[in-house]
Amino acid sequence: MEVKIFDIERDHQGIKDKLVECVRDVLTNGEFVLGKEVDKFEKAFAEYVGVKYAIGVNSGTDALKIGGLSLGLKSGDALITTPNTYMSTAMGLSIHGIRPVFCDIELETLNMDPEMLEKALKEERDIKLCIPVHLYGHPCRMDEILDVCKRYGVRVLEDACQAHGALYKGKKVGGLGEVAAFSFYPTKNLGCYGDGGIITTNSQEIYEKSLMLRAYGQTAKHVHSIDGFNSRLDELQAALLLLKLERLDYWNNRRRHIAWLYRRELDGTPVMLMDEASWAHSVYHLFVIRTKERDELMGYLKEKNVSTLIHYPTPIHLQGVYSHLGYVEGAFPNAEASAKEIMSLPMYPSLTEDEVIYVSKCIREFYGM
Ligand SMILES: Cc1ncc(COP(=O)(O)O)c(C=O)c1O
């Protein structure tokens, strides 16, 4: 049996005809950028997240960039996030001269540790923005993070790029801080067929600023009041995303079922499974396990035709691009230790029970069980 790490084609089999019809409709409508489909999708996504506004942009990275700039961040300010995330959590804004500062994670969820956040905010006075990342689809401890940020006058931008539909204490992520960023990269829980992203917020001011930033700083056609970008969601992606949004909860529930099955099948093995906190409803963008024999286990699974990946092998404070910040190995023990032990097993809605059982059986075999 071969088990892929992702299988977007198979995930979409059930709606293939509708997707093709959707493409045909957009081609016939002849409107390709920021038209009716983007408008409909933005409204539907805002409603899904439970916020007033959603602004479609070019990617998750752009959603982080425009979300952060819409809060008034400027060159010379600093932001704080965790080191075990995708580069662009920090890079969306570091490219604009906003210095990344990092704090360590908690080992239960591999998400931001609010105590470490507070320690960093006490030491660093330039930090104007906190970016908690709901990594792997599991929400961060938002009450504690929001409380710390409020006390230190720090704004909050959620990186929800991996967490479409995740709940924190019953509330959707993406509406918990002042502004949030989602990615629609094809492998995401809600993915498009190219690049795409969206900003969500309840603030009219952030909404209006984001609209300007995504379209050349325009306040009206041919009226440019601020510097801006060209970062728009196109009609085709928006129409396809609107169609897929209807199925997002179903797909997320499939992911939750698969996670449950992995837990059952891997129970009693030496691999460590990530907790789902009692207050969390994870959407399992990834199913990540930890083991000291990570590289050997990945090699063994490869021989058995099971693909796995590491999200992410190098904590971002140790990436060359940030060497000027002066971080050295040992700065964030939890993030660094977990990077050496984590691996992602296949996780996507169309993964079958037989495939989960096969992957788990191979892991048991590796441990001689
Ligand atoms: C946590 C996180 N942040 C940001 C991004 C960036 O999103 P995009 O690839 O759409 O720019 C991603 C996706 O790759 C991500 O997983």
The ligand as an SDF file (V2000), in Angstrom:
LIG
                    3D

 16 16  0  0  0  0  0  0  0  0999 V2000
    1.7130   29.0430   10.0770 C   0  0  0  0  0  0  0  0  0  0  0  0
    1.7920   29.6330    8.7070 C   0  0  0  0  0  0  0  0  0  0  0  0
    1.9450   30.9670    8.5780 N   0  0  0  0  0  0  0  0  0  0  0  0
    2.0130   31.5520    7.3650 C   0  0  0  0  0  0  0  0  0  0  0  0
    1.9180   30.8090    6.2060 C   0  0  0  0  0  0  0  0  0  0  0  0
    2.0570   31.4980    4.8880 C   0  0  0  0  0  0  0  0  0  0  0  0
    0.9750   31.3000    4.0380 O   0  0  0  0  0  0  0  0  0  0  0  0
    1.1930   31.3760    2.4320 P   0  0  0  0  0  0  0  0  0  0  0  0
    1.9920   30.1760    2.0430 O   0  0  0  0  0  0  0  0  0  0  0  0
   -0.2000   31.3450    1.8970 O   0  0  0  0  0  0  0  0  0  0  0  0
    1.8770   32.6420    2.1440 O   0  0  0  0  0  0  0  0  0  0  0  0
    1.7340   29.4270    6.2900 C   0  0  0  0  0  0  0  0  0  0  0  0
    1.5640   28.5850    5.1080 C   0  0  0  0  0  0  0  0  0  0  0  0
    2.4320   28.1030    4.4660 O   0  0  0  0  0  0  0  0  0  0  0  0
    1.6870   28.8190    7.5700 C   0  0  0  0  0  0  0  0  0  0  0  0
    1.5490   27.4960    7.6980 O   0  0  0  0  0  0  0  0  0  0  0  0
  1  2  1  0
  2  3  1  0
  2 15  2  0
  3  4  2  0
  4  5  1  0
  5  6  1  0
  5 12  2  0
  6  7  1  0
  7  8  1  0
  8  9  2  0
  8 10  1  0
  8 11  1  0
 12 13  1  0
 12 15  1  0
 13 14  2  0
 15 16  1  0
M  END
$$$$
